[in-house]
Amino acid sequence: MMANRKNGAIYTGVTSSLAQRVWQHAQGVVAGFTQQYQCKKLVWFEFHSTMEHAISREKQIKAGSRRKKIALIDAINPDWRDLYQEIAT
């Protein structure tokens, strides 16, 4: 999940290349929600063994409430730090 600030706008997406996609969002080169709302911080992520599993989980998260998304983020990243450096290689 990408966010613009703590408890701000939250974007949920799926990708096969997390570091590359986060960099694209952070640089503002991806048109759409993340660009419009300046969601440049990676605040939560999880890896899956297959794209099928990842897409299923993305749909589950998107179907959930905002409160549930915030709880996921707060559980591993209560300060809503940018986690990009943890995945960048």
DOKEDREN-471887 format. One record per atom (N, C-alpha, C, O, CB): residue in three letters; x, y, z. Coordinates in nm, 4 decimals. Glycine has a CB too. Example, Ala and Ser with C-alpha at 12.3 -4.5 7.8 and 13.67 -1.06 7.14 Angstrom:
residues 2
ATOM    r         X         Y         Z
ATOM  ALA    1.3190   -0.5690    0.7800
ATOM  ALA    1.2300   -0.4500    0.7800
ATOM  ALA    1.3200   -0.3300    0.7800
ATOM  ALA    1.4236   -0.3319    0.8465
ATOM  ALA    1.1308   -0.4473    0.9046
ATOM  SER    1.2850   -0.2250    0.7080
ATOM  SER    1.3670   -0.1060    0.7140
ATOM  SER    1.2900    0.0030    0.7870
ATOM  SER    1.3409    0.1138    0.8039
ATOM  SER    1.4084   -0.0598    0.5725
end
This chain:
residues 89
ATOM    r         X         Y         Z
ATOM  MET    0.0846   -0.1169    0.0000
ATOM  MET    0.0000    0.0000    0.0000
ATOM  MET    0.0892    0.1233    0.0000
ATOM  MET    0.1921    0.1287    0.0673
ATOM  MET   -0.0963   -0.0002    0.1216
ATOM  MET    0.0476    0.2185   -0.0751
ATOM  MET    0.1162    0.3464   -0.0839
ATOM  MET    0.0272    0.4507   -0.0149
ATOM  MET   -0.0954    0.4407   -0.0184
ATOM  MET    0.1465    0.3856   -0.2344
ATOM  ALA    0.0892    0.5490    0.0467
ATOM  ALA    0.0144    0.6552    0.1137
ATOM  ALA    0.0861    0.7883    0.0951
ATOM  ALA    0.2044    0.7928    0.0615
ATOM  ALA   -0.0034    0.6236    0.2643
ATOM  ASN    0.0124    0.8959    0.1176
ATOM  ASN    0.0728    1.0282    0.1077
ATOM  ASN    0.1198    1.0802    0.2443
ATOM  ASN    0.2093    1.1644    0.2521
ATOM  ASN   -0.0266    1.1260    0.0463
ATOM  ARG    0.0585    1.0292    0.3513
ATOM  ARG    0.0964    1.0667    0.4882
ATOM  ARG    0.0221    0.9740    0.5841
ATOM  ARG   -0.0655    0.8988    0.5412
ATOM  ARG    0.0632    1.2184    0.5183
ATOM  LYS    0.0549    0.9782    0.7106
ATOM  LYS   -0.0132    0.8957    0.8097
ATOM  LYS   -0.1622    0.9272    0.8097
ATOM  LYS   -0.2027    1.0430    0.8197
ATOM  LYS    0.0468    0.9179    0.9502
ATOM  ASN   -0.2420    0.8233    0.7985
ATOM  ASN   -0.3882    0.8330    0.7949
ATOM  ASN   -0.4401    0.9150    0.6772
ATOM  ASN   -0.5532    0.9635    0.6803
ATOM  ASN   -0.4383    0.8934    0.9233
ATOM  GLY   -0.3587    0.9306    0.5744
ATOM  GLY   -0.3993    1.0036    0.4541
ATOM  GLY   -0.4565    0.9105    0.3488
ATOM  GLY   -0.5135    0.8062    0.3805
ATOM  GLY   -0.2814    1.0803    0.3964
ATOM  ALA   -0.4405    0.9492    0.2246
ATOM  ALA   -0.4885    0.8689    0.1122
ATOM  ALA   -0.4078    0.7396    0.1053
ATOM  ALA   -0.2865    0.7397    0.1263
ATOM  ALA   -0.4779    0.9480   -0.0218
ATOM  ILE   -0.4766    0.6294    0.0756
ATOM  ILE   -0.4132    0.4972    0.0680
ATOM  ILE   -0.4447    0.4358   -0.0674
ATOM  ILE   -0.5594    0.4349   -0.1121
ATOM  ILE   -0.4619    0.4040    0.1839
ATOM  TYR   -0.3403    0.3846   -0.1318
ATOM  TYR   -0.3563    0.3138   -0.2592
ATOM  TYR   -0.3136    0.1685   -0.2397
ATOM  TYR   -0.2081    0.1414   -0.1824
ATOM  TYR   -0.2726    0.3820   -0.3733
ATOM  THR   -0.3947    0.0767   -0.2870
ATOM  THR   -0.3628   -0.0655   -0.2815
ATOM  THR   -0.3466   -0.1169   -0.4230
ATOM  THR   -0.4325   -0.0933   -0.5080
ATOM  THR   -0.4724   -0.1453   -0.2058
ATOM  GLY   -0.2373   -0.1869   -0.4493
ATOM  GLY   -0.2139   -0.2399   -0.5825
ATOM  GLY   -0.1352   -0.3688   -0.5769
ATOM  GLY   -0.0946   -0.4147   -0.4701
ATOM  GLY   -0.1413   -0.1384   -0.6680
ATOM  VAL   -0.1145   -0.4264   -0.6942
ATOM  VAL   -0.0395   -0.5511   -0.7069
ATOM  VAL    0.0611   -0.5347   -0.8210
ATOM  VAL    0.0334   -0.4670   -0.9200
ATOM  VAL   -0.1354   -0.6731   -0.7327
ATOM  THR    0.1762   -0.5965   -0.8063
ATOM  THR    0.2793   -0.5881   -0.9092
ATOM  THR    0.3712   -0.7085   -0.8993
ATOM  THR    0.3802   -0.7725   -0.7946
ATOM  THR    0.3599   -0.4571   -0.8961
ATOM  SER    0.4383   -0.7384   -1.0072
ATOM  SER    0.5379   -0.8457   -1.0058
ATOM  SER    0.6778   -0.7912   -0.9773
ATOM  SER    0.7725   -0.8683   -0.9617
ATOM  SER    0.5371   -0.9208   -1.1396
ATOM  SER    0.6910   -0.6587   -0.9704
ATOM  SER    0.8197   -0.5954   -0.9433
ATOM  SER    0.7993   -0.4792   -0.8458
ATOM  SER    0.7881   -0.3637   -0.8869
ATOM  SER    0.8863   -0.5459   -1.0752
ATOM  LEU    0.7947   -0.5112   -0.7176
ATOM  LEU    0.7585   -0.4114   -0.6162
ATOM  LEU    0.8516   -0.2911   -0.6144
ATOM  LEU    0.8045   -0.1774   -0.6170
ATOM  LEU    0.7576   -0.4752   -0.4800
ATOM  ALA    0.9811   -0.3131   -0.6101
ATOM  ALA    1.0750   -0.2007   -0.6018
ATOM  ALA    1.0589   -0.1067   -0.7206
ATOM  ALA    1.0569    0.0152   -0.7038
ATOM  ALA    1.2194   -0.2519   -0.5947
ATOM  GLN    1.0475   -0.1624   -0.8391
ATOM  GLN    1.0322   -0.0799   -0.9594
ATOM  GLN    0.9012   -0.0011   -0.9558
ATOM  GLN    0.8986    0.1178   -0.9875
ATOM  GLN    1.0374   -0.1679   -1.0856
ATOM  ARG    0.7934   -0.0676   -0.9172
ATOM  ARG    0.6630   -0.0011   -0.9162
ATOM  ARG    0.6580    0.1091   -0.8099
ATOM  ARG    0.6034    0.2166   -0.8346
ATOM  ARG    0.5511   -0.1037   -0.8912
ATOM  VAL    0.7140    0.0831   -0.6938
ATOM  VAL    0.7163    0.1856   -0.5886
ATOM  VAL    0.7958    0.3065   -0.6359
ATOM  VAL    0.7539    0.4205   -0.6153
ATOM  VAL    0.7769    0.1291   -0.4575
ATOM  TRP    0.9102    0.2824   -0.6990
ATOM  TRP    0.9907    0.3929   -0.7514
ATOM  TRP    0.9088    0.4749   -0.8514
ATOM  TRP    0.9122    0.5979   -0.8487
ATOM  TRP    1.1203    0.3394   -0.8182
ATOM  GLN    0.8351    0.4067   -0.9397
ATOM  GLN    0.7526    0.4776   -1.0386
ATOM  GLN    0.6471    0.5640   -0.9708
ATOM  GLN    0.6260    0.6787   -1.0102
ATOM  GLN    0.6850    0.3779   -1.1337
ATOM  HIS    0.5809    0.5098   -0.8693
ATOM  HIS    0.4812    0.5887   -0.7964
ATOM  HIS    0.5476    0.7064   -0.7245
ATOM  HIS    0.4958    0.8180   -0.7274
ATOM  HIS    0.4056    0.5000   -0.6951
ATOM  ALA    0.6600    0.6822   -0.6612
ATOM  ALA    0.7298    0.7877   -0.5860
ATOM  ALA    0.7767    0.9003   -0.6771
ATOM  ALA    0.7798    1.0163   -0.6360
ATOM  ALA    0.8495    0.7292   -0.5111
ATOM  GLN    0.8129    0.8668   -0.7999
ATOM  GLN    0.8574    0.9681   -0.8961
ATOM  GLN    0.7410    1.0375   -0.9663
ATOM  GLN    0.7610    1.1360   -1.0374
ATOM  GLN    0.9482    0.9048   -0.9995
ATOM  GLY    0.6205    0.9868   -0.9469
ATOM  GLY    0.5028    1.0478   -1.0074
ATOM  GLY    0.4866    1.0184   -1.1551
ATOM  GLY    0.4174    1.0922   -1.2252
ATOM  GLY    0.5074    1.1939   -0.9878
ATOM  VAL    0.5496    0.9112   -1.2045
ATOM  VAL    0.5410    0.8800   -1.3477
ATOM  VAL    0.4219    0.7902   -1.3819
ATOM  VAL    0.3967    0.7629   -1.4993
ATOM  VAL    0.6692    0.8131   -1.3933
ATOM  VAL    0.3488    0.7443   -1.2803
ATOM  VAL    0.2311    0.6613   -1.3027
ATOM  VAL    0.1077    0.7498   -1.2887
ATOM  VAL    0.0759    0.7962   -1.1792
ATOM  VAL    0.2262    0.5406   -1.2025
ATOM  ALA    0.0393    0.7726   -1.3991
ATOM  ALA   -0.0809    0.8556   -1.3951
ATOM  ALA   -0.1906    0.7836   -1.3176
ATOM  ALA   -0.1998    0.6609   -1.3195
ATOM  ALA   -0.1291    0.8899   -1.5383
ATOM  GLY   -0.2721    0.8612   -1.2506
ATOM  GLY   -0.3850    0.8032   -1.1792
ATOM  GLY   -0.3886    0.8455   -1.0335
ATOM  GLY   -0.3414    0.9532   -0.9971
ATOM  GLY   -0.3803    0.6532   -1.1883
ATOM  PHE   -0.4457    0.7587   -0.9508
ATOM  PHE   -0.4708    0.7890   -0.8102
ATOM  PHE   -0.3448    0.8292   -0.7350
ATOM  PHE   -0.3438    0.9306   -0.6653
ATOM  PHE   -0.5335    0.6703   -0.7428
ATOM  THR   -0.2379    0.7498   -0.7487
ATOM  THR   -0.1169    0.7802   -0.6713
ATOM  THR   -0.0558    0.9128   -0.7102
ATOM  THR   -0.0016    0.9838   -0.6254
ATOM  THR   -0.0145    0.6708   -0.6889
ATOM  GLN   -0.0638    0.9468   -0.8362
ATOM  GLN   -0.0114    1.0757   -0.8816
ATOM  GLN   -0.1003    1.1899   -0.8322
ATOM  GLN   -0.0510    1.2912   -0.7825
ATOM  GLN   -0.0010    1.0788   -1.0358
ATOM  GLN   -0.2310    1.1722   -0.8465
ATOM  GLN   -0.3266    1.2767   -0.8057
ATOM  GLN   -0.3186    1.3060   -0.6561
ATOM  GLN   -0.3241    1.4220   -0.6151
ATOM  GLN   -0.4693    1.2350   -0.8423
ATOM  TYR   -0.3057    1.2006   -0.5741
ATOM  TYR   -0.3062    1.2188   -0.4292
ATOM  TYR   -0.1664    1.2146   -0.3674
ATOM  TYR   -0.1523    1.2110   -0.2452
ATOM  TYR   -0.3922    1.1131   -0.3656
ATOM  GLN   -0.0627    1.2150   -0.4526
ATOM  GLN    0.0762    1.2194   -0.4067
ATOM  GLN    0.1100    1.1039   -0.3114
ATOM  GLN    0.1791    1.1232   -0.2114
ATOM  GLN    0.1036    1.3524   -0.3378
ATOM  CYS    0.0602    0.9837   -0.3438
ATOM  CYS    0.0905    0.8644   -0.2641
ATOM  CYS    0.2285    0.8144   -0.3046
ATOM  CYS    0.2421    0.7374   -0.3997
ATOM  CYS   -0.0183    0.7523   -0.2841
ATOM  LYS    0.3293    0.8580   -0.2329
ATOM  LYS    0.4685    0.8302   -0.2684
ATOM  LYS    0.5412    0.7435   -0.1669
ATOM  LYS    0.6576    0.7093   -0.1877
ATOM  LYS    0.5426    0.9586   -0.2849
ATOM  LYS    0.4748    0.7074   -0.0574
ATOM  LYS    0.5386    0.6295    0.0483
ATOM  LYS    0.4844    0.4875    0.0492
ATOM  LYS    0.3633    0.4663    0.0547
ATOM  LYS    0.5171    0.6957    0.1853
ATOM  LEU    0.5752    0.3905    0.0438
ATOM  LEU    0.5360    0.2511    0.0612
ATOM  LEU    0.5207    0.2282    0.2111
ATOM  LEU    0.6191    0.2324    0.2849
ATOM  LEU    0.6415    0.1517   -0.0027
ATOM  VAL    0.3983    0.2040    0.2562
ATOM  VAL    0.3745    0.1910    0.4000
ATOM  VAL    0.3402    0.0489    0.4433
ATOM  VAL    0.3401    0.0191    0.5628
ATOM  VAL    0.2637    0.2832    0.4412
ATOM  TRP    0.3110   -0.0393    0.3475
ATOM  TRP    0.2782   -0.1786    0.3802
ATOM  TRP    0.2928   -0.2629    0.2547
ATOM  TRP    0.2612   -0.2181    0.1445
ATOM  TRP    0.1337   -0.1911    0.4386
ATOM  PHE    0.3408   -0.3845    0.2722
ATOM  PHE    0.3487   -0.4773    0.1597
ATOM  PHE    0.3565   -0.6191    0.2112
ATOM  PHE    0.3911   -0.6431    0.3269
ATOM  PHE    0.4699   -0.4457    0.0702
ATOM  GLU    0.3238   -0.7130    0.1239
ATOM  GLU    0.3457   -0.8535    0.1514
ATOM  GLU    0.3753   -0.9228    0.0191
ATOM  GLU    0.3276   -0.8816   -0.0866
ATOM  GLU    0.2228   -0.9175    0.2231
ATOM  PHE    0.4548   -1.0286    0.0274
ATOM  PHE    0.4910   -1.1045   -0.0920
ATOM  PHE    0.4077   -1.2313   -0.0994
ATOM  PHE    0.3660   -1.2854    0.0030
ATOM  PHE    0.6415   -1.1385   -0.0922
ATOM  HIS    0.3838   -1.2785   -0.2219
ATOM  HIS    0.3083   -1.4009   -0.2443
ATOM  HIS    0.3831   -1.4901   -0.3416
ATOM  HIS    0.4619   -1.4428   -0.4236
ATOM  HIS    0.1673   -1.3696   -0.2970
ATOM  SER    0.3575   -1.6189   -0.3316
ATOM  SER    0.4289   -1.7163   -0.4142
ATOM  SER    0.3848   -1.7140   -0.5601
ATOM  SER    0.4625   -1.7497   -0.6487
ATOM  SER    0.4093   -1.8548   -0.3582
ATOM  THR    0.2613   -1.6725   -0.5859
ATOM  THR    0.2126   -1.6644   -0.7238
ATOM  THR    0.1365   -1.5346   -0.7447
ATOM  THR    0.0864   -1.4746   -0.6496
ATOM  THR    0.1227   -1.7852   -0.7575
ATOM  MET    0.1284   -1.4920   -0.8695
ATOM  MET    0.0511   -1.3714   -0.9012
ATOM  MET   -0.0970   -1.3952   -0.8723
ATOM  MET   -0.1683   -1.3031   -0.8322
ATOM  MET    0.0715   -1.3304   -1.0497
ATOM  GLU   -0.1423   -1.5164   -0.8924
ATOM  GLU   -0.2823   -1.5494   -0.8621
ATOM  GLU   -0.3142   -1.5231   -0.7151
ATOM  GLU   -0.4175   -1.4642   -0.6833
ATOM  GLU   -0.3116   -1.6966   -0.8967
ATOM  HIS   -0.2254   -1.5669   -0.6257
ATOM  HIS   -0.2446   -1.5415   -0.4824
ATOM  HIS   -0.2391   -1.3915   -0.4525
ATOM  HIS   -0.3178   -1.3406   -0.3726
ATOM  HIS   -0.1376   -1.6161   -0.3995
ATOM  ALA   -0.1473   -1.3227   -0.5161
ATOM  ALA   -0.1324   -1.1783   -0.4929
ATOM  ALA   -0.2586   -1.1028   -0.5359
ATOM  ALA   -0.3053   -1.0142   -0.4643
ATOM  ALA   -0.0093   -1.1238   -0.5693
ATOM  ILE   -0.3128   -1.1374   -0.6508
ATOM  ILE   -0.4336   -1.0702   -0.7002
ATOM  ILE   -0.5530   -1.1001   -0.6101
ATOM  ILE   -0.6344   -1.0120   -0.5822
ATOM  ILE   -0.4643   -1.1137   -0.8447
ATOM  SER   -0.5625   -1.2242   -0.5652
ATOM  SER   -0.6707   -1.2612   -0.4734
ATOM  SER   -0.6622   -1.1801   -0.3444
ATOM  SER   -0.7636   -1.1312   -0.2945
ATOM  SER   -0.6656   -1.4119   -0.4418
ATOM  ARG   -0.5414   -1.1659   -0.2907
ATOM  ARG   -0.5223   -1.0887   -0.1674
ATOM  ARG   -0.5504   -0.9400   -0.1898
ATOM  ARG   -0.6087   -0.8738   -0.1040
ATOM  ARG   -0.3792   -1.1076   -0.1145
ATOM  GLU   -0.5087   -0.8878   -0.3057
ATOM  GLU   -0.5365   -0.7475   -0.3370
ATOM  GLU   -0.6870   -0.7229   -0.3375
ATOM  GLU   -0.7339   -0.6237   -0.2818
ATOM  GLU   -0.4751   -0.7084   -0.4735
ATOM  LYS   -0.7621   -0.8117   -0.3995
ATOM  LYS   -0.9080   -0.7969   -0.4035
ATOM  LYS   -0.9686   -0.8023   -0.2649
ATOM  LYS   -1.0621   -0.7283   -0.2340
ATOM  LYS   -0.9700   -0.9049   -0.4904
ATOM  GLN   -0.9145   -0.8910   -0.1805
ATOM  GLN   -0.9622   -0.9017   -0.0428
ATOM  GLN   -0.9373   -0.7714    0.0325
ATOM  GLN   -1.0256   -0.7220    0.1027
ATOM  GLN   -0.8935   -1.0191    0.0294
ATOM  ILE   -0.8178   -0.7162    0.0179
ATOM  ILE   -0.7841   -0.5913    0.0871
ATOM  ILE   -0.8699   -0.4761    0.0348
ATOM  ILE   -0.9239   -0.3984    0.1135
ATOM  ILE   -0.6340   -0.5584    0.0696
ATOM  LYS   -0.8827   -0.4650   -0.0963
ATOM  LYS   -0.9622   -0.3570   -0.1540
ATOM  LYS   -1.1082   -0.3644   -0.1124
ATOM  LYS   -1.1743   -0.2614   -0.0997
ATOM  LYS   -0.9521   -0.3600   -0.3046
ATOM  ALA   -1.1592   -0.4856   -0.0909
ATOM  ALA   -1.2987   -0.5028   -0.0499
ATOM  ALA   -1.3196   -0.4666    0.0970
ATOM  ALA   -1.4325   -0.4437    0.1404
ATOM  ALA   -1.3432   -0.6465   -0.0746
ATOM  GLY   -1.2116   -0.4615    0.1723
ATOM  GLY   -1.2206   -0.4291    0.3142
ATOM  GLY   -1.2382   -0.2803    0.3380
ATOM  GLY   -1.2236   -0.1988    0.2470
ATOM  GLY   -1.0976   -0.4778    0.3864
ATOM  SER   -1.2687   -0.2480    0.4575
ATOM  SER   -1.2900   -0.1076    0.4951
ATOM  SER   -1.1576   -0.0332    0.5075
ATOM  SER   -1.0506   -0.0936    0.5159
ATOM  SER   -1.3676   -0.0988    0.6273
ATOM  ARG   -1.1673    0.0965    0.5085
ATOM  ARG   -1.0492    0.1804    0.5318
ATOM  ARG   -0.9890    0.1476    0.6683
ATOM  ARG   -0.8669    0.1430    0.6834
ATOM  ARG   -1.0859    0.3315    0.5232
ATOM  ARG   -1.0739    0.1252    0.7659
ATOM  ARG   -1.0282    0.0916    0.9013
ATOM  ARG   -0.9408   -0.0343    0.8987
ATOM  ARG   -0.8396   -0.0405    0.9686
ATOM  ARG   -1.1494    0.0708    0.9960
ATOM  LYS   -0.9784   -0.1334    0.8196
ATOM  LYS   -0.8993   -0.2567    0.8106
ATOM  LYS   -0.7649   -0.2311    0.7427
ATOM  LYS   -0.6635   -0.2889    0.7818
ATOM  LYS   -0.9771   -0.3649    0.7338
ATOM  LYS   -0.7638   -0.1451    0.6416
ATOM  LYS   -0.6380   -0.1113    0.5750
ATOM  LYS   -0.5435   -0.0404    0.6732
ATOM  LYS   -0.4246   -0.0714    0.6798
ATOM  LYS   -0.6644   -0.0218    0.4506
ATOM  ILE   -0.5974    0.0531    0.7477
ATOM  ILE   -0.5171    0.1255    0.8468
ATOM  ILE   -0.4644    0.0293    0.9528
ATOM  ILE   -0.3501    0.0426    0.9964
ATOM  ILE   -0.6003    0.2377    0.9130
ATOM  ALA   -0.5455   -0.0670    0.9946
ATOM  ALA   -0.5015   -0.1649    1.0943
ATOM  ALA   -0.3870   -0.2497    1.0404
ATOM  ALA   -0.2935   -0.2801    1.1144
ATOM  ALA   -0.6184   -0.2549    1.1364
ATOM  LEU   -0.3923   -0.2886    0.9125
ATOM  LEU   -0.2820   -0.3641    0.8524
ATOM  LEU   -0.1527   -0.2832    0.8566
ATOM  LEU   -0.0470   -0.3345    0.8932
ATOM  LEU   -0.3157   -0.4026    0.7072
ATOM  ILE   -0.1630   -0.1569    0.8189
ATOM  ILE   -0.0451   -0.0706    0.8177
ATOM  ILE    0.0074   -0.0506    0.9601
ATOM  ILE    0.1263   -0.0688    0.9862
ATOM  ILE   -0.0783    0.0659    0.7527
ATOM  ASP   -0.0814   -0.0133    1.0511
ATOM  ASP   -0.0408    0.0140    1.1890
ATOM  ASP    0.0235   -0.1067    1.2565
ATOM  ASP    0.1099   -0.0898    1.3425
ATOM  ASP   -0.1603    0.0590    1.2697
ATOM  ALA   -0.0168   -0.2273    1.2196
ATOM  ALA    0.0366   -0.3483    1.2825
ATOM  ALA    0.1859   -0.3668    1.2560
ATOM  ALA    0.2579   -0.4176    1.3420
ATOM  ALA   -0.0392   -0.4699    1.2331
ATOM  ILE    0.2333   -0.3261    1.1375
ATOM  ILE    0.3759   -0.3439    1.1077
ATOM  ILE    0.4510   -0.2125    1.0929
ATOM  ILE    0.5740   -0.2102    1.0946
ATOM  ILE    0.3919   -0.4244    0.9818
ATOM  ASN    0.3773   -0.1038    1.0784
ATOM  ASN    0.4417    0.0248    1.0504
ATOM  ASN    0.3618    0.1382    1.1161
ATOM  ASN    0.3050    0.2219    1.0460
ATOM  ASN    0.4536    0.0481    0.8966
ATOM  PRO    0.3570    0.1416    1.2487
ATOM  PRO    0.2729    0.2400    1.3178
ATOM  PRO    0.3085    0.3859    1.2908
ATOM  PRO    0.2245    0.4742    1.3077
ATOM  PRO    0.2800    0.2159    1.4636
ATOM  ASP    0.4313    0.4116    1.2492
ATOM  ASP    0.4717    0.5487    1.2176
ATOM  ASP    0.4519    0.5827    1.0706
ATOM  ASP    0.4773    0.6955    1.0284
ATOM  ASP    0.6165    0.5700    1.2552
ATOM  TRP    0.4067    0.4852    0.9931
ATOM  TRP    0.3848    0.5014    0.8493
ATOM  TRP    0.5120    0.5494    0.7794
ATOM  TRP    0.5088    0.6378    0.6938
ATOM  TRP    0.2701    0.6002    0.8236
ATOM  ARG    0.6250    0.4877    0.8188
ATOM  ARG    0.7532    0.5181    0.7533
ATOM  ARG    0.7482    0.4697    0.6092
ATOM  ARG    0.6712    0.3796    0.5759
ATOM  ARG    0.8728    0.4518    0.8293
ATOM  ASP    0.8286    0.5284    0.5257
ATOM  ASP    0.8438    0.4811    0.3881
ATOM  ASP    0.9326    0.3569    0.3916
ATOM  ASP    1.0485    0.3646    0.4325
ATOM  ASP    0.9050    0.5928    0.2946
ATOM  LEU    0.8794    0.2440    0.3495
ATOM  LEU    0.9500    0.1162    0.3559
ATOM  LEU    1.0294    0.0853    0.2293
ATOM  LEU    1.0830   -0.0246    0.2152
ATOM  LEU    0.8518    0.0053    0.3817
ATOM  TYR    1.0370    0.1795    0.1388
ATOM  TYR    1.1034    0.1548    0.0117
ATOM  TYR    1.2471    0.1024    0.0297
ATOM  TYR    1.2874    0.0088   -0.0393
ATOM  TYR    1.1047    0.2825   -0.0707
ATOM  GLN    1.3224    0.1607    0.1195
ATOM  GLN    1.4617    0.1195    0.1386
ATOM  GLN    1.4739   -0.0265    0.1831
ATOM  GLN    1.5773   -0.0897    0.1616
ATOM  GLN    1.5285    0.2099    0.2411
ATOM  GLU    1.3694   -0.0791    0.2443
ATOM  GLU    1.3718   -0.2189    0.2890
ATOM  GLU    1.3609   -0.3155    0.1711
ATOM  GLU    1.4028   -0.4306    0.1827
ATOM  GLU    1.2577   -0.2449    0.3883
ATOM  ILE    1.3061   -0.2717    0.0590
ATOM  ILE    1.2869   -0.3621   -0.0552
ATOM  ILE    1.3754   -0.3255   -0.1734
ATOM  ILE    1.3905   -0.4062   -0.2652
ATOM  ILE    1.1415   -0.3612   -0.0987
ATOM  ALA    1.4336   -0.2074   -0.1741
ATOM  ALA    1.5169   -0.1624   -0.2850
ATOM  ALA    1.6507   -0.2366   -0.2826
ATOM  ALA    1.7135   -0.2512   -0.1777
ATOM  ALA    1.5392   -0.0090   -0.2781
ATOM  THR    1.6920   -0.2821   -0.3983
ATOM  THR    1.8216   -0.3509   -0.4072
ATOM  THR    1.9074   -0.2907   -0.5144
ATOM  THR    2.0198   -0.3359   -0.5361
ATOM  THR    1.8027   -0.4991   -0.4341
end
